[in-house]
Amino acid sequence: MRGIRNSAALILVLGLNVAPGRASSDSAGAGTDTLTIEACVAQARRSAPALLAAELDRQAAAGDSVVRSVNRRPDFWIATGALVAPEGFYDPTLTNLGEYELKLGMGWTLADGGHRARERERGGLEAAAARGRLALESREAGLRAAELSFQLLRLREVELAQEQAIQWLDGLGVLVRAGVASGARSSADSIRVALERDDEETGLEGTRLATRTATLEILALLGRNPDAPLHLQEPPATAEDGPSEADSVRLIAGVERLPEVALARVAEAETRLDLADARQGAAPTVELSLDAGLAGADLTSAVPPDLKAANPDASFSDRLRRDLGASAAVRLRWPLRSPTVLPAVRARQATLGAVRVRAGAEAATQRRQALVLLAGWRSFAWRLRAAEITSDRAERNLLKVKSLYAAGATSLLDLLDARRVFADARVRLAGAREDVRSARFLVEDRR
């Protein structure tokens, strides 16, 4: 019996001494189509559906801005039309026996209180706002792709740990069942190991479901088929370092370039234009119109009777020469001052004040968010180092308890408890690694 017990102890020490390694994102045979986190982010910022819609909005705003940018130019048109009213139909003094025109005209607004200039500026601001929204969508798509990538790396690390734990429990189960058969172990020990393995398998299935869910979402962001393979490359070790002083300086300096701040500034500029519109609501407008071409009456004959009476030899060409001409017109419109102008100006002034407050608050919020991100990155880096130490201690403790159990100096429950402590430490280590990677990416992506 002692020989059997010693052999069992040796098998236990050898069979359970599985040194857990850091999980890689995929097996070595994943193939050459392996994406880095940066590549995932870049592809998401090209293919995400929301980003494609925002790009179309930007193109539309750019086109509208081009249209408004040429509103200072004169308008040209061709006007033509004809009315035939033979004698005996209608009163000739009303119809002139028909009339026609064929004119080339030009209209030009000489003064409008700055309305066209403000429209040009507003078109540029709307294009800038569309670019800002596109930048926001691009950033959000990239952040989501990075978040999902880091989550997948964590889940696969946890999945590897759970698979190794199941193998560990399988080895332990074989050994315990052999002890039960020899009478050295209680049957309750075998049942306890089986229950522990069932619990680990349940956790593994939940991890695989979370992995599949995250994979489907990131494939949609990348514009890939749901069944396409996805192989992620582990970031370099430097991705788990804490922030430096240079990181802090660059992050704070980049706050004014953030899309949120830019959009707030655009909203402020648009409100200033609204205020100018309200102030210039009663400004005079001056329009000049010119036209040249043909215009005449009496379409019942090629040469009207009055022209024939003045010149018996008159021809159709003479008629066209008589109908040929040009005209110019100047139109002034000066609205009477309305009692609604002053209230409208005051309302726009209040709106401008509110928008300025929001713009300043947005900039302050982004600066505060930058400091929070830096503090989070620093804290996550510290927690990762602590999690590594904890995981190492838990592993050494498990090795120690395994040796004691093999020697019969401790119980199975103590061994299983040490295993759970080590498994929890590995899960926390994977989570801490995800947190510091995500925090670093958030900071670097805002610069």
C-alpha positions in Angstrom: 0.0 0.0 0.0 2.8 2.4 0.8 4.4 1.7 -2.7 1.1 2.6 -4.3 0.8 5.7 -2.3 4.3 6.8 -3.1 3.7 6.1 -6.8 0.5 8.1 -6.7 2.2 11.0 -5.0 4.9 11.0 -7.7 2.2 10.9 -10.4 0.4 13.8 -8.7 3.5 16.0 -8.5 4.4 15.3 -12.1 0.9 15.4 -13.5 -0.2 18.6 -11.7 2.9 20.6 -12.1 1.6 22.4 -15.2 3.2 25.9 -15.3 0.6 28.2 -16.8 2.0 30.5 -19.5 0.8 33.8 -20.7 -1.9 33.3 -23.3 -1.3 34.3 -26.9 -4.1 35.6 -29.0 -4.0 32.6 -31.3 -2.1 29.5 -31.9 1.2 29.5 -33.7 -0.5 28.2 -36.8 -2.9 31.1 -37.0 -1.5 31.9 -40.4 -0.1 35.1 -41.9 -3.4 36.9 -41.7 -2.8 38.2 -38.2 -4.0 41.7 -37.3 -2.4 44.0 -34.9 -4.6 46.2 -32.7 -3.5 49.2 -34.8 -4.5 47.4 -38.0 -7.9 46.5 -36.5 -8.5 50.2 -35.5 -7.4 51.5 -39.0 -9.7 49.0 -40.8 -12.7 49.8 -38.5 -12.1 53.5 -39.3 -12.5 52.7 -43.0 -15.3 50.2 -42.9 -17.6 50.9 -39.9 -21.2 51.6 -41.2 -21.6 54.7 -39.0 -18.4 56.1 -40.4 -19.5 55.5 -44.0 -22.7 57.4 -43.3 -20.7 60.3 -41.6 -18.4 60.5 -44.7 -21.4 60.9 -47.0 -22.8 63.6 -44.7 -19.4 65.3 -44.9 -19.4 65.2 -48.7 -22.9 66.6 -48.8 -21.9 69.5 -46.4 -18.8 70.1 -48.6 -21.0 70.3 -51.7 -23.4 72.8 -50.0 -20.4 74.9 -48.9 -19.2 75.1 -52.5 -22.7 76.2 -53.6 -22.7 79.0 -51.0 -19.2 80.0 -51.8 -20.2 81.4 -55.2 -23.3 83.2 -54.1 -21.6 86.6 -54.7 -21.6 86.0 -58.4 -24.4 87.3 -60.7 -27.1 85.0 -61.8 -27.8 84.5 -65.6 -30.9 83.1 -67.2 -32.8 82.7 -70.4 -36.4 83.8 -70.5 -38.6 82.8 -73.3 -42.4 82.4 -73.9 -45.1 83.1 -76.5 -48.8 83.9 -76.5 -50.9 83.8 -79.6 -54.4 85.5 -79.5 -55.9 85.8 -83.0 -58.2 88.8 -83.8 -61.7 88.2 -82.5 -60.5 86.3 -79.4 -60.1 88.4 -76.3 -59.8 92.2 -76.2 -56.8 93.3 -78.4 -55.8 95.9 -75.9 -55.2 93.1 -73.4 -53.6 90.6 -75.6 -51.9 92.7 -78.3 -52.9 89.8 -80.6 -50.3 87.7 -78.8 -46.8 88.5 -77.6 -43.4 86.8 -77.2 -40.0 87.2 -75.6 -36.6 85.6 -75.9 -34.2 87.3 -73.5 -30.8 86.7 -71.8 -30.9 88.2 -68.4 -28.5 88.8 -65.5 -29.3 89.5 -61.8 -26.8 90.8 -59.3 -27.4 91.6 -55.6 -25.3 94.7 -55.0 -26.0 95.0 -51.3 -27.8 92.8 -48.8 -26.6 93.8 -45.3 -23.9 91.0 -45.4 -26.4 88.2 -45.8 -24.5 86.4 -48.5 -21.2 86.7 -46.7 -22.8 85.2 -43.7 -24.2 82.4 -45.8 -20.7 81.7 -47.2 -19.3 81.6 -43.7 -22.2 79.4 -42.5 -21.5 76.9 -45.3 -17.9 76.6 -44.2 -19.0 76.1 -40.6 -21.4 73.4 -41.6 -18.7 71.7 -43.5 -16.4 72.0 -40.5 -19.1 70.5 -38.3 -19.5 67.6 -40.7 -15.8 67.0 -40.5 -16.0 67.1 -36.8 -18.8 64.6 -36.7 -16.8 62.4 -39.0 -13.8 62.6 -36.8 -16.0 61.7 -33.8 -17.4 58.7 -35.6 -13.9 57.7 -36.7 -12.6 57.9 -33.2 -15.6 56.0 -31.7 -15.3 53.2 -34.3 -11.5 52.9 -33.6 -12.1 52.9 -29.9 -14.7 50.3 -30.1 -12.5 48.1 -32.3 -9.6 48.5 -29.9 -11.9 47.8 -26.9 -13.2 44.6 -28.5 -9.6 43.6 -29.5 -8.3 43.9 -26.0 -11.4 42.1 -24.7 -10.8 39.3 -27.1 -7.2 39.0 -26.0 -8.3 38.8 -22.4 -11.1 36.3 -23.1 -8.7 34.1 -25.0 -6.2 34.3 -22.1 -8.9 33.3 -19.7 -10.0 30.6 -22.0 -6.5 29.1 -22.1 -6.4 29.3 -18.3 -9.7 27.5 -18.0 -8.7 24.8 -20.5 -5.5 24.2 -18.5 -7.5 24.1 -15.3 -9.8 21.4 -16.8 -6.7 19.4 -17.9 -5.3 19.8 -14.4 -8.6 18.6 -12.8 -8.7 15.7 -15.3 -5.3 14.6 -14.1 -6.3 15.0 -10.5 -9.5 13.0 -11.1 -7.6 10.1 -12.5 -5.3 10.1 -9.5 -8.1 10.4 -7.0 -10.1 7.7 -8.6 -7.1 5.4 -8.5 -6.8 6.3 -4.8 -10.5 5.5 -4.2 -10.1 2.1 -6.0 -7.1 1.3 -3.7 -8.9 2.4 -0.6 -6.5 5.3 0.0 -9.0 8.0 -0.8 -12.7 8.6 0.0 -15.2 8.4 -2.8 -16.3 11.9 -1.7 -13.0 13.2 -3.0 -13.7 11.9 -6.5 -17.1 13.5 -6.5 -15.6 16.8 -5.3 -13.1 16.8 -8.1 -15.9 16.0 -10.6 -18.0 18.9 -9.3 -15.0 21.2 -9.6 -14.4 20.2 -13.2 -18.1 20.7 -14.0 -18.0 24.2 -12.6 -14.8 25.0 -14.7 -16.5 23.6 -17.9 -19.5 25.9 -17.3 -17.2 28.9 -16.9 -15.3 27.9 -20.1 -18.5 27.7 -22.1 -19.5 31.2 -20.8 -16.1 32.5 -21.9 -16.4 31.0 -25.3 -19.8 32.6 -25.8 -18.4 36.0 -24.8 -15.6 35.5 -27.2 -17.9 34.6 -30.1 -20.1 37.6 -29.3 -17.1 40.0 -29.3 -15.8 38.4 -32.5 -19.0 38.9 -34.3 -19.1 42.6 -33.3 -15.6 43.4 -34.3 -16.0 41.5 -37.6 -19.0 43.8 -38.4 -16.9 46.8 -37.6 -14.2 45.6 -39.9 -16.7 44.9 -42.7 -15.9 41.2 -42.7 -18.0 38.1 -43.1 -19.3 36.8 -39.7 -17.6 33.4 -40.5 -14.2 35.0 -41.4 -11.3 34.0 -39.2 -9.9 36.7 -36.9 -6.4 36.4 -35.6 -5.1 39.1 -33.2 -1.5 39.7 -32.4 -0.4 40.4 -28.9 0.7 44.0 -28.3 4.4 44.5 -27.4 5.3 44.4 -23.7 5.7 48.2 -23.8 2.0 48.5 -24.2 1.7 47.6 -20.5 4.0 50.3 -19.2 2.7 53.3 -17.3 2.5 56.9 -18.7 5.5 59.2 -18.8 5.7 62.9 -18.3 5.8 63.4 -22.0 2.5 61.5 -22.4 0.9 63.9 -20.0 2.2 67.0 -21.8 1.1 65.8 -25.2 -2.3 64.8 -24.0 -3.1 68.1 -22.4 -1.8 70.0 -25.4 -4.1 68.1 -27.8 -7.3 68.9 -26.0 -8.1 71.9 -28.3 -7.8 69.6 -31.3 -10.4 67.2 -30.1 -13.6 66.9 -32.2 -15.9 67.7 -29.3 -14.1 71.0 -28.7 -14.0 71.8 -32.4 -17.8 71.2 -32.7 -18.4 73.4 -29.7 -16.4 76.2 -31.3 -18.4 75.7 -34.6 -21.7 76.0 -32.7 -20.4 79.2 -31.1 -19.5 80.7 -34.5 -22.9 79.7 -36.0 -24.7 81.4 -33.2 -22.6 84.6 -33.9 -23.9 84.5 -37.4 -27.5 84.1 -36.2 -27.0 87.2 -34.0 -25.6 89.1 -37.0 -28.7 88.0 -39.0 -31.0 89.3 -36.3 -29.1 92.7 -36.2 -29.2 93.1 -39.9 -32.8 92.0 -40.3 -33.9 95.5 -41.4 -30.8 96.2 -43.7 -31.6 97.4 -47.2 -31.0 95.3 -50.2 -30.2 96.5 -53.7 -30.6 94.3 -56.8 -29.5 95.1 -60.3 -31.0 93.2 -63.3 -30.1 93.5 -66.9 -31.6 91.7 -69.9 -31.2 91.8 -73.7 -33.0 90.0 -76.5 -36.3 90.0 -78.4 -39.7 91.1 -77.2 -42.7 92.0 -79.3 -46.5 91.7 -79.9 -49.0 90.6 -82.5 -48.0 87.0 -83.5 -50.9 86.7 -85.9 -48.7 88.0 -88.8 -45.0 87.9 -89.7 -44.9 91.7 -90.0 -47.4 93.6 -87.8 -49.7 96.0 -89.5 -48.3 99.1 -87.7 -44.8 98.3 -89.0 -46.2 97.7 -92.5 -48.0 101.0 -92.4 -44.8 102.9 -91.5 -42.8 101.0 -94.0 -44.6 99.1 -96.8 -41.4 97.3 -97.7 -40.8 96.1 -94.2 -39.8 92.4 -93.8 -39.6 89.9 -91.0 -36.0 90.9 -90.4 -37.2 94.5 -89.9 -39.7 93.2 -87.4 -36.9 91.4 -85.5 -34.7 94.5 -85.5 -37.5 96.5 -84.1 -38.2 93.9 -81.4 -34.5 93.7 -80.4 -33.6 95.6 -77.3 -32.2 95.7 -73.8 -33.2 97.0 -70.4 -31.8 97.6 -66.9 -33.5 97.8 -63.6 -32.4 98.6 -60.0 -34.6 97.5 -57.1 -34.2 98.8 -53.6 -35.9 97.1 -50.7 -35.6 98.6 -47.3 -37.8 97.0 -44.7 -39.4 99.2 -42.0 -37.9 98.6 -38.6 -40.0 96.0 -36.9 -40.7 95.8 -33.1 -39.5 92.2 -33.3 -35.9 93.1 -34.2 -34.7 94.1 -30.7 -36.2 91.1 -28.9 -34.7 88.8 -31.6 -31.3 90.4 -31.1 -31.6 89.9 -27.3 -32.6 86.3 -27.7 -29.7 85.6 -30.0 -27.3 87.3 -27.6 -28.6 85.1 -24.8 -28.2 82.0 -27.0 -24.6 83.1 -27.9 -23.8 83.5 -24.2 -25.1 80.0 -23.5 -23.2 78.5 -26.4 -20.0 80.2 -25.2 -20.5 78.7 -21.7 -21.0 75.3 -23.2 -17.9 75.6 -25.4 -15.8 76.6 -22.4 -17.3 73.8 -20.3 -16.6 71.3 -23.1 -13.0 72.3 -23.3 -12.7 72.1 -19.5 -14.5 68.7 -19.5 -12.0 67.3 -22.1 -9.0 68.6 -20.1 -10.5 67.0 -17.0 -11.1 63.8 -18.9 -7.5 63.8 -20.1 -6.3 64.0 -16.5 -8.7 61.2 -15.6 -7.4 59.0 -18.4 -3.8 59.6 -17.3 -4.6 58.8 -13.7 -6.5 55.6 -14.9 -3.6 54.5 -17.0 -1.1 55.0 -14.1 -3.4 53.2 -11.7 -4.0 50.3 -14.2 -0.3 49.9 -14.7 0.3 49.7 -11.0 -2.6 47.2 -10.7 -1.1 45.1 -13.4 2.2 44.8 -11.6 0.3 43.9 -8.4 -1.7 41.3 -10.3 1.5 39.8 -11.7 2.9 39.5 -8.2 -0.4 38.0 -6.9 -0.5 35.5 -9.7 3.1 34.5 -9.0 2.4 34.0 -5.3 -0.7 32.0 -6.0 1.2 29.8 -8.4 3.9 29.1 -5.8 1.2 28.5 -3.2 -0.5 26.0 -5.4 2.8 24.1 -6.0 3.4 24.0 -2.3 -0.1 22.7 -1.5 0.2 20.1 -4.3 3.4 18.9 -2.6 1.7 18.7 0.8 -1.3 16.9 -0.7 1.0 14.4 -2.4 2.6 13.8 0.9 -0.7 13.4 2.6 -0.1 16.5 4.8 -3.2 18.4 3.6 -6.7 17.7 2.4 -8.2 17.8 -1.1 -10.3 20.8 -0.2 -7.2 22.8 0.6 -5.7 21.8 -2.8 -8.8 22.7 -4.7 -9.0 26.0 -2.8 -5.4 26.8 -3.7 -6.3 26.0 -7.3 -9.3 28.4 -7.3 -7.2 31.1 -5.8 -4.6 30.7 -8.5 -7.4 30.6 -11.2 -8.9 33.8 -9.9 -5.5 35.4 -9.9 -5.0 34.5 -13.5 -8.4 36.0 -14.4 -7.6 39.2 -12.5 -4.2 39.3 -14.3 -5.9 39.1 -17.7 -8.3 41.8 -16.7 -5.6 44.1 -15.4 -3.7 43.6 -18.7 -6.8 44.5 -20.7 -7.3 47.6 -18.5 -3.8 49.0 -18.9 -3.7 48.3 -22.7 -7.1 50.0 -23.1 -6.1 53.0 -21.0 -2.8 53.4 -22.9 -4.7 53.3 -26.3 -7.3 55.9 -25.1 -4.6 58.3 -24.1 -2.5 57.8 -27.3 -5.5 58.0 -29.6 -6.5 61.4 -28.2 -3.1 63.0 -28.9 
